Amino acid sequence: MLATLDQLQEHDRISSFLDSLAERNLTYYASDLLSRHACQNLSELDQAVKRTTEVCTCMRLPLRENIKAVYRSRGGQVIRDWRLSPMAYMLLLINADTSNEVVAQLQAELIKRALHQE
């Protein structure tokens, strides 16, 4: 089946609309963890994003609605960053380096809250 140019343009409009709907929930940046000292460098942040992506994939959570790669300026350089949904941001925090005190405190706090809700 051949698609006409009009059909392809309509598909692009629908796809763009769906992308914008998904992106409105991407309210956090992964690089915020650097300023919060939950990650010490970009390599550590990359590993936490990779683990977060694996969790989303395993749980069949749509990546389009939770994580999107973007490029931003930081310290005069262009770096790859990620826009994240609130859930992906929390997953990123708990998937960061557990030897980091900020991450360890967050993990302990999440467990305390979960235990008190039972």
C-alpha positions, 0 to 999 in steps of 0.5 A: 500500500502506498501512502500519499504525501497528504497521509504522511503529513497527517501522520506527522501531525498526529505524531507531533501531537502525541509527542507534545502530550507525552512531553507535558509530563516531563517536568524534571531534568536528570542533570538536577541530580548533579546539583543535588549531589545525588550523582557526582559526574555525567558518567554516574548520571548516565548509568542511573539513566540506563538503569531507570530506562531498564526498569521502565522497559521491564515494567512496560512503561512507555519511555515516550511518556517518562524519559526524553533525551535533550541537549542543554548548555551547562558550564559553557558546554553542550551536554546530553540531558534527559527530561523526566516524568516525576516517576522516572525522576524518582526511579533515577534517584533510587537507581543512582550510586547507593554509596552516595549519602544523598541517594542512601538517605532517599532510599531509606526515607522511601522505605520508611514511608512505604512501611508506615503506609501499611 
